[in-house]
Amino acid sequence: MEEIIDDILKAEQRAESTLEEARKKEADMRRALESEISSMLEEAHTRAQKIIEERVSLAKREAQEMYEEGVKKAEGQRKNLLEKNKGQLENVVEEIVGYIVTPEYRRK
């Protein structure tokens, strides 16, 4: 009878030992998995940050190009407007100069 009780106690100790090993392995596996997940998240974050930086840089370049094109277009329009109205501008300037240099008693 005593042998049976000893066998049962030994079996319980082996079972407890096996459970403890299983818990340690599970904890080790969990730590390894958490570390791997953390590394993967960090890598994903780094890639996402790089993509965002590239897209922002591209958007800035495109905006700068659009701005420069707009400035060139506006400059061309300004030049065309001045050329188109050059005669009228000269006439207005001559009238103003004439008004300034003409004594008041000679003005109409």
MOPAC internal coordinates of N, CA, C and O (Angstrom, degrees):
PM7 1SCF
backbone

  N    0.0000 0     0.00 0     0.00 0    0    0    0
  C    1.4382 1     0.00 0     0.00 0    1    0    0
  C    1.5400 1   110.55 1     0.00 0    2    1    0
  O    1.2310 1   122.26 1   137.95 1    3    2    1
  N    1.3330 1   113.28 1   -42.05 1    3    2    1
  C    1.4425 1   119.50 1   179.15 1    5    3    2
  C    1.5295 1   110.28 1   -62.38 1    6    5    3
  O    1.2310 1   120.28 1   143.65 1    7    6    5
  N    1.3080 1   117.06 1   -36.35 1    7    6    5
  C    1.4596 1   121.47 1   178.37 1    9    7    6
  C    1.5279 1   110.72 1   -63.22 1   10    9    7
  O    1.2310 1   121.56 1   139.65 1   11   10    9
  N    1.2921 1   114.62 1   -40.35 1   11   10    9
  C    1.4708 1   118.89 1  -179.19 1   13   11   10
  C    1.5275 1   109.42 1   -64.88 1   14   13   11
  O    1.2310 1   120.99 1   137.28 1   15   14   13
  N    1.3240 1   115.72 1   -42.72 1   15   14   13
  C    1.4718 1   119.50 1   179.58 1   17   15   14
  C    1.5220 1   109.27 1   -65.11 1   18   17   15
  O    1.2310 1   120.04 1   138.21 1   19   18   17
  N    1.3493 1   117.53 1   -41.79 1   19   18   17
  C    1.4635 1   120.62 1   177.54 1   21   19   18
  C    1.5266 1   110.45 1   -62.15 1   22   21   19
  O    1.2310 1   120.24 1   138.01 1   23   22   21
  N    1.3118 1   117.15 1   -41.99 1   23   22   21
  C    1.4741 1   120.95 1   178.24 1   25   23   22
  C    1.5320 1   110.78 1   -62.25 1   26   25   23
  O    1.2310 1   121.48 1   139.06 1   27   26   25
  N    1.3267 1   114.77 1   -40.94 1   27   26   25
  C    1.4725 1   119.04 1   179.87 1   29   27   26
  C    1.5265 1   109.78 1   -65.83 1   30   29   27
  O    1.2310 1   119.80 1   136.42 1   31   30   29
  N    1.3266 1   117.98 1   -43.58 1   31   30   29
  C    1.4609 1   121.95 1   179.25 1   33   31   30
  C    1.5269 1   110.88 1   -63.52 1   34   33   31
  O    1.2310 1   120.77 1   137.40 1   35   34   33
  N    1.3375 1   116.13 1   -42.60 1   35   34   33
  C    1.4680 1   120.12 1   178.19 1   37   35   34
  C    1.5328 1   110.39 1   -64.07 1   38   37   35
  O    1.2310 1   120.87 1   139.32 1   39   38   37
  N    1.2978 1   115.95 1   -40.68 1   39   38   37
  C    1.4645 1   120.35 1   178.46 1   41   39   38
  C    1.5275 1   110.11 1   -63.33 1   42   41   39
  O    1.2310 1   120.44 1   138.62 1   43   42   41
  N    1.3175 1   116.77 1   -41.38 1   43   42   41
  C    1.4688 1   120.75 1   178.02 1   45   43   42
  C    1.5218 1   110.36 1   -64.44 1   46   45   43
  O    1.2310 1   120.06 1   139.87 1   47   46   45
  N    1.3410 1   117.50 1   -40.13 1   47   46   45
  C    1.4664 1   121.37 1   178.69 1   49   47   46
  C    1.5295 1   110.58 1   -65.04 1   50   49   47
  O    1.2310 1   120.58 1   137.60 1   51   50   49
  N    1.3394 1   116.50 1   -42.40 1   51   50   49
  C    1.4729 1   119.73 1   177.50 1   53   51   50
  C    1.5357 1   110.07 1   -63.43 1   54   53   51
  O    1.2310 1   121.38 1   138.42 1   55   54   53
  N    1.3288 1   114.96 1   -41.58 1   55   54   53
  C    1.4646 1   118.99 1   179.52 1   57   55   54
  C    1.5318 1   110.17 1   -63.60 1   58   57   55
  O    1.2310 1   120.86 1   136.34 1   59   58   57
  N    1.3503 1   115.96 1   -43.66 1   59   58   57
  C    1.4663 1   120.53 1   178.48 1   61   59   58
  C    1.5264 1   110.08 1   -63.20 1   62   61   59
  O    1.2310 1   119.99 1   138.09 1   63   62   61
  N    1.3192 1   117.63 1   -41.91 1   63   62   61
  C    1.4604 1   122.33 1   178.25 1   65   63   62
  C    1.5328 1   110.53 1   -63.08 1   66   65   63
  O    1.2310 1   120.77 1   136.00 1   67   66   65
  N    1.3279 1   116.14 1   -44.00 1   67   66   65
  C    1.4660 1   121.33 1   178.67 1   69   67   66
  C    1.5282 1   110.48 1   -62.88 1   70   69   67
  O    1.2310 1   120.29 1   137.94 1   71   70   69
  N    1.3267 1   117.05 1   -42.06 1   71   70   69
  C    1.4687 1   121.20 1   178.04 1   73   71   70
  C    1.5316 1   110.75 1   -63.71 1   74   73   71
  O    1.2310 1   120.36 1   137.98 1   75   74   73
  N    1.3184 1   116.93 1   -42.02 1   75   74   73
  C    1.4656 1   120.93 1   179.71 1   77   75   74
  C    1.5276 1   110.16 1   -62.96 1   78   77   75
  O    1.2310 1   120.14 1   136.46 1   79   78   77
  N    1.3283 1   117.34 1   -43.54 1   79   78   77
  C    1.4673 1   121.06 1   176.88 1   81   79   78
  C    1.5249 1   110.54 1   -61.25 1   82   81   79
  O    1.2310 1   120.92 1   137.03 1   83   82   81
  N    1.3261 1   115.85 1   -42.97 1   83   82   81
  C    1.4669 1   120.60 1   179.84 1   85   83   82
  C    1.5249 1   110.10 1   -62.58 1   86   85   83
  O    1.2310 1   120.21 1   139.41 1   87   86   85
  N    1.3293 1   117.20 1   -40.59 1   87   86   85
  C    1.4770 1   120.88 1   178.58 1   89   87   86
  C    1.5296 1   110.69 1   -64.33 1   90   89   87
  O    1.2310 1   120.62 1   137.64 1   91   90   89
  N    1.3507 1   116.42 1   -42.36 1   91   90   89
  C    1.4602 1   120.25 1   179.04 1   93   91   90
  C    1.5264 1   110.67 1   -63.94 1   94   93   91
  O    1.2310 1   120.33 1   135.67 1   95   94   93
  N    1.3362 1   116.98 1   -44.33 1   95   94   93
  C    1.4699 1   120.78 1   178.66 1   97   95   94
  C    1.5218 1   110.22 1   -61.95 1   98   97   95
  O    1.2310 1   120.77 1   137.49 1   99   98   97
  N    1.3217 1   116.13 1   -42.51 1   99   98   97
  C    1.4718 1   120.63 1  -179.83 1  101   99   98
  C    1.5259 1   109.78 1   -62.92 1  102  101   99
  O    1.2310 1   120.20 1   137.27 1  103  102  101
  N    1.3455 1   117.22 1   -42.73 1  103  102  101
  C    1.4673 1   121.24 1   178.74 1  105  103  102
  C    1.5289 1   110.24 1   -64.20 1  106  105  103
  O    1.2310 1   120.34 1   136.83 1  107  106  105
  N    1.3340 1   116.96 1   -43.17 1  107  106  105
  C    1.4660 1   120.68 1   178.13 1  109  107  106
  C    1.5224 1   110.95 1   -62.33 1  110  109  107
  O    1.2310 1   121.22 1   135.73 1  111  110  109
  N    1.3210 1   115.27 1   -44.27 1  111  110  109
  C    1.4686 1   119.64 1   179.93 1  113  111  110
  C    1.5282 1   109.92 1   -64.53 1  114  113  111
  O    1.2310 1   120.38 1   140.23 1  115  114  113
  N    1.3260 1   116.89 1   -39.77 1  115  114  113
  C    1.4650 1   120.62 1   179.43 1  117  115  114
  C    1.5310 1   110.03 1   -63.55 1  118  117  115
  O    1.2310 1   119.82 1   135.20 1  119  118  117
  N    1.3368 1   117.94 1   -44.80 1  119  118  117
  C    1.4638 1   121.19 1   178.54 1  121  119  118
  C    1.5331 1   110.77 1   -61.96 1  122  121  119
  O    1.2310 1   120.76 1   136.50 1  123  122  121
  N    1.3205 1   116.16 1   -43.50 1  123  122  121
  C    1.4710 1   119.85 1   179.48 1  125  123  122
  C    1.5214 1   110.43 1   -63.08 1  126  125  123
  O    1.2310 1   120.49 1   137.62 1  127  126  125
  N    1.3198 1   116.67 1   -42.38 1  127  126  125
  C    1.4638 1   121.07 1   179.72 1  129  127  126
  C    1.5257 1   111.07 1   -66.29 1  130  129  127
  O    1.2310 1   120.59 1   137.59 1  131  130  129
  N    1.3217 1   116.48 1   -42.41 1  131  130  129
  C    1.4602 1   119.61 1   178.15 1  133  131  130
  C    1.5237 1   110.97 1   -62.89 1  134  133  131
  O    1.2310 1   120.54 1   140.45 1  135  134  133
  N    1.3295 1   116.58 1   -39.55 1  135  134  133
  C    1.4621 1   120.95 1   177.58 1  137  135  134
  C    1.5264 1   110.69 1   -64.09 1  138  137  135
  O    1.2310 1   120.64 1   136.97 1  139  138  137
  N    1.3114 1   116.37 1   -43.03 1  139  138  137
  C    1.4638 1   120.88 1   179.12 1  141  139  138
  C    1.5294 1   110.76 1   -64.84 1  142  141  139
  O    1.2310 1   120.73 1   136.75 1  143  142  141
  N    1.3289 1   116.20 1   -43.25 1  143  142  141
  C    1.4670 1   120.20 1   178.41 1  145  143  142
  C    1.5236 1   110.31 1   -62.73 1  146  145  143
  O    1.2310 1   120.82 1   137.80 1  147  146  145
  N    1.3302 1   116.04 1   -42.20 1  147  146  145
  C    1.4654 1   120.20 1   178.82 1  149  147  146
  C    1.5272 1   110.67 1   -61.24 1  150  149  147
  O    1.2310 1   120.78 1   136.84 1  151  150  149
  N    1.3315 1   116.12 1   -43.16 1  151  150  149
  C    1.4722 1   120.16 1   178.30 1  153  151  150
  C    1.5248 1   110.84 1   -63.33 1  154  153  151
  O    1.2310 1   120.75 1   137.48 1  155  154  153
  N    1.3188 1   116.18 1   -42.52 1  155  154  153
  C    1.4662 1   120.18 1  -179.92 1  157  155  154
  C    1.5266 1   110.58 1   -64.73 1  158  157  155
  O    1.2310 1   120.30 1   139.07 1  159  158  157
  N    1.3275 1   117.04 1   -40.93 1  159  158  157
  C    1.4683 1   120.31 1   178.46 1  161  159  158
  C    1.5249 1   111.11 1   -65.23 1  162  161  159
  O    1.2310 1   120.85 1   139.13 1  163  162  161
  N    1.3112 1   115.98 1   -40.87 1  163  162  161
  C    1.4620 1   119.87 1   178.73 1  165  163  162
  C    1.5278 1   110.52 1   -63.67 1  166  165  163
  O    1.2310 1   120.73 1   137.12 1  167  166  165
  N    1.3143 1   116.21 1   -42.88 1  167  166  165
  C    1.4640 1   120.69 1   178.41 1  169  167  166
  C    1.5336 1   110.55 1   -63.65 1  170  169  167
  O    1.2310 1   120.76 1   136.84 1  171  170  169
  N    1.3202 1   116.15 1   -43.16 1  171  170  169
  C    1.4750 1   119.98 1   178.82 1  173  171  170
  C    1.5255 1   110.00 1   -63.41 1  174  173  171
  O    1.2310 1   120.47 1   138.75 1  175  174  173
  N    1.3240 1   116.71 1   -41.25 1  175  174  173
  C    1.4626 1   120.48 1   178.61 1  177  175  174
  C    1.5305 1   110.56 1   -62.57 1  178  177  175
  O    1.2310 1   120.64 1   136.93 1  179  178  177
  N    1.3249 1   116.38 1   -43.07 1  179  178  177
  C    1.4606 1   121.04 1   179.65 1  181  179  178
  C    1.5320 1   110.70 1   -62.56 1  182  181  179
  O    1.2310 1   120.90 1   135.16 1  183  182  181
  N    1.3328 1   115.88 1   -44.84 1  183  182  181
  C    1.4776 1   119.50 1   178.86 1  185  183  182
  C    1.5220 1   110.50 1   -63.46 1  186  185  183
  O    1.2310 1   120.58 1   136.76 1  187  186  185
  N    1.3316 1   116.50 1   -43.24 1  187  186  185
  C    1.4650 1   119.88 1   179.85 1  189  187  186
  C    1.5234 1   110.65 1   -62.68 1  190  189  187
  O    1.2310 1   120.40 1   137.50 1  191  190  189
  N    1.3252 1   116.83 1   -42.50 1  191  190  189
  C    1.4621 1   121.12 1   178.77 1  193  191  190
  C    1.5228 1   110.48 1   -61.27 1  194  193  191
  O    1.2310 1   120.44 1   138.19 1  195  194  193
  N    1.3286 1   116.76 1   -41.81 1  195  194  193
  C    1.4633 1   120.61 1   179.51 1  197  195  194
  C    1.5317 1   110.76 1   -64.22 1  198  197  195
  O    1.2310 1   120.75 1   136.84 1  199  198  197
  N    1.3244 1   116.17 1   -43.16 1  199  198  197
  C    1.4720 1   120.14 1   178.75 1  201  199  198
  C    1.5254 1   110.03 1   -61.74 1  202  201  199
  O    1.2310 1   120.70 1   136.30 1  203  202  201
  N    1.3300 1   116.27 1   -43.70 1  203  202  201
  C    1.4689 1   120.11 1  -179.97 1  205  203  202
  C    1.5215 1   110.23 1   -62.37 1  206  205  203
  O    1.2310 1   120.44 1   134.66 1  207  206  205
  N    1.3259 1   116.76 1   -45.34 1  207  206  205
  C    1.4660 1   120.16 1   179.26 1  209  207  206
  C    1.5241 1   111.38 1   -61.18 1  210  209  207
  O    1.2310 1   120.04 1   138.56 1  211  210  209
  N    1.3299 1   117.53 1   -41.44 1  211  210  209
  C    1.4650 1   120.97 1   178.85 1  213  211  210
  C    1.5171 1   110.79 1   -63.91 1  214  213  211
  O    1.2310 1   120.71 1   137.10 1  215  214  213
  N    1.3301 1   116.24 1   -42.90 1  215  214  213
  C    1.4682 1   119.48 1  -179.48 1  217  215  214
  C    1.5242 1   111.65 1   -67.32 1  218  217  215
  O    1.2310 1   120.36 1   140.06 1  219  218  217
  N    1.3273 1   116.92 1   -39.94 1  219  218  217
  C    1.4667 1   120.25 1   178.22 1  221  219  218
  C    1.5261 1   109.57 1   -64.42 1  222  221  219
  O    1.2310 1   120.66 1   137.55 1  223  222  221
  N    1.3193 1   116.34 1   -42.45 1  223  222  221
  C    1.4566 1   120.37 1   178.77 1  225  223  222
  C    1.5288 1   110.94 1   -61.58 1  226  225  223
  O    1.2310 1   121.00 1   135.78 1  227  226  225
  N    1.3194 1   115.70 1   -44.22 1  227  226  225
  C    1.4692 1   120.24 1   178.20 1  229  227  226
  C    1.5219 1   110.54 1   -62.14 1  230  229  227
  O    1.2310 1   120.36 1   136.07 1  231  230  229
  N    1.3281 1   116.91 1   -43.93 1  231  230  229
  C    1.4668 1   120.67 1   179.81 1  233  231  230
  C    1.5280 1   110.91 1   -62.41 1  234  233  231
  O    1.2310 1   120.41 1   140.90 1  235  234  233
  N    1.3337 1   116.82 1   -39.10 1  235  234  233
  C    1.4644 1   120.26 1   178.27 1  237  235  234
  C    1.5252 1   110.67 1   -64.40 1  238  237  235
  O    1.2310 1   120.87 1   135.98 1  239  238  237
  N    1.3449 1   115.95 1   -44.02 1  239  238  237
  C    1.4802 1   119.11 1   179.26 1  241  239  238
  C    1.5252 1   110.37 1   -62.11 1  242  241  239
  O    1.2310 1   120.89 1   135.54 1  243  242  241
  N    1.3303 1   115.90 1   -44.46 1  243  242  241
  C    1.4640 1   119.29 1  -179.92 1  245  243  242
  C    1.5214 1   110.82 1   -63.16 1  246  245  243
  O    1.2310 1   120.17 1   138.23 1  247  246  245
  N    1.3315 1   117.27 1   -41.77 1  247  246  245
  C    1.4623 1   120.89 1   178.64 1  249  247  246
  C    1.5251 1   110.69 1   -63.24 1  250  249  247
  O    1.2310 1   120.25 1   138.78 1  251  250  249
  N    1.3340 1   117.12 1   -41.22 1  251  250  249
  C    1.4615 1   120.93 1   178.62 1  253  251  250
  C    1.5299 1   110.44 1   -63.97 1  254  253  251
  O    1.2310 1   120.51 1   137.70 1  255  254  253
  N    1.3284 1   116.64 1   -42.30 1  255  254  253
  C    1.4612 1   120.20 1   178.26 1  257  255  254
  C    1.5270 1   111.04 1   -62.66 1  258  257  255
  O    1.2310 1   120.71 1   136.64 1  259  258  257
  N    1.3271 1   116.25 1   -43.36 1  259  258  257
  C    1.4670 1   120.15 1   178.83 1  261  259  258
  C    1.5306 1   110.61 1   -63.15 1  262  261  259
  O    1.2310 1   120.87 1   139.07 1  263  262  261
  N    1.3282 1   115.93 1   -40.93 1  263  262  261
  C    1.4657 1   120.32 1   177.87 1  265  263  262
  C    1.5250 1   110.50 1   -61.13 1  266  265  263
  O    1.2310 1   120.99 1   131.77 1  267  266  265
  N    1.3427 1   115.71 1   -48.23 1  267  266  265
  C    1.4653 1   119.76 1  -179.00 1  269  267  266
  C    1.5283 1   111.30 1   -62.55 1  270  269  267
  O    1.2310 1   120.25 1   140.02 1  271  270  269
  N    1.3305 1   117.14 1   -39.98 1  271  270  269
  C    1.4588 1   120.43 1   177.06 1  273  271  270
  C    1.5253 1   110.38 1   -63.04 1  274  273  271
  O    1.2310 1   120.71 1   138.03 1  275  274  273
  N    1.3306 1   116.24 1   -41.97 1  275  274  273
  C    1.4675 1   120.49 1   178.29 1  277  275  274
  C    1.5151 1   111.62 1   -62.72 1  278  277  275
  O    1.2310 1   120.28 1   138.77 1  279  278  277
  N    1.3311 1   117.07 1   -41.23 1  279  278  277
  C    1.4646 1   120.98 1   178.71 1  281  279  278
  C    1.5242 1   110.06 1   -64.20 1  282  281  279
  O    1.2310 1   120.27 1   135.85 1  283  282  281
  N    1.3389 1   117.09 1   -44.15 1  283  282  281
  C    1.4733 1   120.43 1   178.91 1  285  283  282
  C    1.5283 1   110.91 1   -62.08 1  286  285  283
  O    1.2310 1   120.93 1   137.22 1  287  286  285
  N    1.3250 1   115.82 1   -42.78 1  287  286  285
  C    1.4653 1   120.31 1  -179.96 1  289  287  286
  C    1.5228 1   110.46 1   -63.99 1  290  289  287
  O    1.2310 1   120.64 1   135.75 1  291  290  289
  N    1.3272 1   116.38 1   -44.25 1  291  290  289
  C    1.4614 1   120.25 1   179.67 1  293  291  290
  C    1.5220 1   110.98 1   -64.73 1  294  293  291
  O    1.2310 1   120.56 1   140.35 1  295  294  293
  N    1.3317 1   116.54 1   -39.65 1  295  294  293
  C    1.4647 1   120.63 1   178.28 1  297  295  294
  C    1.5290 1   110.21 1   -63.47 1  298  297  295
  O    1.2310 1   120.84 1   136.81 1  299  298  297
  N    1.3349 1   116.01 1   -43.19 1  299  298  297
  C    1.4680 1   119.60 1   177.46 1  301  299  298
  C    1.5170 1   111.56 1   -62.68 1  302  301  299
  O    1.2310 1   120.50 1   138.65 1  303  302  301
  N    1.3247 1   116.65 1   -41.35 1  303  302  301
  C    1.4659 1   120.20 1   179.01 1  305  303  302
  C    1.5317 1   110.71 1   -65.48 1  306  305  303
  O    1.2310 1   121.00 1   141.22 1  307  306  305
  N    1.3277 1   115.70 1   -38.78 1  307  306  305
  C    1.4752 1   119.77 1   178.34 1  309  307  306
  C    1.5233 1   110.32 1   -62.78 1  310  309  307
  O    1.2310 1   120.77 1   134.83 1  311  310  309
  N    1.3408 1   116.14 1   -45.17 1  311  310  309
  C    1.4667 1   120.12 1   179.76 1  313  311  310
  C    1.5260 1   110.66 1   -62.77 1  314  313  311
  O    1.2310 1   120.87 1   135.56 1  315  314  313
  N    1.3393 1   115.95 1   -44.44 1  315  314  313
  C    1.4636 1   119.59 1   178.96 1  317  315  314
  C    1.5285 1   111.38 1   -61.25 1  318  317  315
  O    1.2310 1   120.76 1   138.35 1  319  318  317
  N    1.3239 1   116.15 1   -41.65 1  319  318  317
  C    1.4573 1   120.56 1   179.96 1  321  319  318
  C    1.5233 1   110.62 1   -64.45 1  322  321  319
  O    1.2310 1   120.59 1   138.17 1  323  322  321
  N    1.3370 1   116.48 1   -41.83 1  323  322  321
  C    1.4675 1   119.28 1   178.15 1  325  323  322
  C    1.5260 1   111.01 1   -64.69 1  326  325  323
  O    1.2310 1   120.17 1   136.70 1  327  326  325
  N    1.3322 1   117.29 1   -43.30 1  327  326  325
  C    1.4658 1   120.77 1   179.05 1  329  327  326
  C    1.5334 1   110.89 1   -63.74 1  330  329  327
  O    1.2310 1   121.39 1   136.86 1  331  330  329
  N    1.3190 1   114.95 1   -43.14 1  331  330  329
  C    1.4646 1   120.71 1  -177.91 1  333  331  330
  C    1.5249 1   111.16 1   -63.90 1  334  333  331
  O    1.2310 1   120.76 1   142.20 1  335  334  333
  N    1.3208 1   116.16 1   -37.80 1  335  334  333
  C    1.4649 1   120.46 1  -175.50 1  337  335  334
  C    1.5280 1   112.62 1  -105.92 1  338  337  335
  O    1.2310 1   120.90 1  -162.82 1  339  338  337
  N    1.3218 1   115.88 1    17.18 1  339  338  337
  C    1.4610 1   120.40 1  -176.79 1  341  339  338
  C    1.5305 1   111.23 1   -58.19 1  342  341  339
  O    1.2310 1   120.92 1   134.75 1  343  342  341
  N    1.2874 1   115.84 1   -45.25 1  343  342  341
  C    1.4702 1   119.90 1  -179.06 1  345  343  342
  C    1.5215 1   110.96 1   -62.82 1  346  345  343
  O    1.2310 1   120.45 1   135.50 1  347  346  345
  N    1.3196 1   116.75 1   -44.50 1  347  346  345
  C    1.4622 1   120.08 1   179.45 1  349  347  346
  C    1.5251 1   111.32 1   -64.26 1  350  349  347
  O    1.2310 1   120.61 1   139.50 1  351  350  349
  N    1.3361 1   116.44 1   -40.50 1  351  350  349
  C    1.4646 1   120.00 1   178.75 1  353  351  350
  C    1.5249 1   110.63 1   -63.08 1  354  353  351
  O    1.2310 1   120.69 1   137.72 1  355  354  353
  N    1.3332 1   116.29 1   -42.28 1  355  354  353
  C    1.4641 1   120.13 1   179.74 1  357  355  354
  C    1.5254 1   110.27 1   -63.44 1  358  357  355
  O    1.2310 1   120.79 1   139.48 1  359  358  357
  N    1.3301 1   116.09 1   -40.52 1  359  358  357
  C    1.4678 1   119.64 1   178.48 1  361  359  358
  C    1.5349 1   111.07 1   -63.52 1  362  361  359
  O    1.2310 1   120.39 1   136.32 1  363  362  361
  N    1.3198 1   116.85 1   -43.68 1  363  362  361
  C    1.4618 1   120.33 1   179.59 1  365  363  362
  C    1.5285 1   110.02 1   -63.68 1  366  365  363
  O    1.2310 1   120.48 1   136.61 1  367  366  365
  N    1.3454 1   116.69 1   -43.39 1  367  366  365
  C    1.4690 1   120.39 1   179.16 1  369  367  366
  C    1.5284 1   109.42 1   -61.93 1  370  369  367
  O    1.2310 1   119.68 1   135.55 1  371  370  369
  N    1.3217 1   118.21 1   -44.45 1  371  370  369
  C    1.4722 1   121.54 1   179.27 1  373  371  370
  C    1.5219 1   110.77 1   -61.60 1  374  373  371
  O    1.2310 1   120.44 1   139.38 1  375  374  373
  N    1.3305 1   116.77 1   -40.62 1  375  374  373
  C    1.4631 1   119.57 1   178.27 1  377  375  374
  C    1.5221 1   111.30 1   -64.41 1  378  377  375
  O    1.2310 1   120.59 1   137.81 1  379  378  377
  N    1.3117 1   116.49 1   -42.19 1  379  378  377
  C    1.4665 1   119.90 1  -179.84 1  381  379  378
  C    1.5190 1   110.11 1   -65.87 1  382  381  379
  O    1.2310 1   120.47 1   134.12 1  383  382  381
  N    1.3447 1   116.72 1   -45.88 1  383  382  381
  C    1.4709 1   120.43 1   178.66 1  385  383  382
  C    1.5255 1   109.36 1   -61.90 1  386  385  383
  O    1.2310 1   120.71 1   136.62 1  387  386  385
  N    1.3139 1   116.24 1   -43.38 1  387  386  385
  C    1.4646 1   119.82 1   178.95 1  389  387  386
  C    1.5201 1   111.37 1   -61.50 1  390  389  387
  O    1.2310 1   120.55 1   140.94 1  391  390  389
  N    1.3115 1   116.55 1   -39.06 1  391  390  389
  C    1.4590 1   120.95 1   179.58 1  393  391  390
  C    1.5209 1   110.23 1   -65.83 1  394  393  391
  O    1.2310 1   121.20 1   140.25 1  395  394  393
  N    1.3347 1   115.31 1   -39.75 1  395  394  393
  C    1.4642 1   119.47 1  -177.56 1  397  395  394
  C    1.5268 1   110.84 1   -70.40 1  398  397  395
  O    1.2310 1   120.14 1   138.98 1  399  398  397
  N    1.3358 1   117.34 1   -41.02 1  399  398  397
  C    1.4674 1   119.69 1  -175.22 1  401  399  398
  C    1.5263 1   113.15 1   -85.57 1  402  401  399
  O    1.2310 1   120.04 1   165.70 1  403  402  401
  N    1.2986 1   117.53 1   -14.30 1  403  402  401
  C    1.4649 1   119.97 1   179.93 1  405  403  402
  C    1.5276 1   108.98 1   -84.45 1  406  405  403
  O    1.2310 1   121.29 1   -51.39 1  407  406  405
  N    1.3030 1   115.14 1   128.61 1  407  406  405
  C    1.4629 1   117.90 1   177.76 1  409  407  406
  C    1.5435 1   109.84 1   -61.31 1  410  409  407
  O    1.2310 1   121.44 1   -25.65 1  411  410  409
  N    1.2927 1   114.85 1   154.35 1  411  410  409
  C    1.4673 1   119.79 1  -173.39 1  413  411  410
  C    1.5348 1   111.82 1   -64.67 1  414  413  411
  O    1.2310 1   119.81 1   146.13 1  415  414  413
  N    1.3022 1   117.96 1   -33.87 1  415  414  413
  C    1.4460 1   120.09 1  -178.63 1  417  415  414
  C    1.5215 1   112.56 1   -69.69 1  418  417  415
  O    1.2310 1   119.35 1   161.11 1  419  418  417
  N    1.3784 1   118.85 1   -18.89 1  419  418  417
  C    1.4617 1   121.63 1   179.21 1  421  419  418
  C    1.5243 1   112.44 1   -92.92 1  422  421  419
  O    1.2310 1   120.46 1   169.35 1  423  422  421
  N    1.2922 1   116.73 1   -10.65 1  423  422  421
  C    1.4789 1   119.50 1   179.96 1  425  423  422
  C    1.5148 1   109.87 1   -73.47 1  426  425  423
  O    1.2310 1   120.73 1   -28.14 1  427  426  425
  N    1.2948 1   116.21 1   151.86 1  427  426  425
  C    1.4679 1   121.41 1   179.62 1  429  427  426
  C    1.4726 1   111.46 1   -76.86 1  430  429  427
  O    1.2310 1   120.10 1   180.00 1  431  430  429

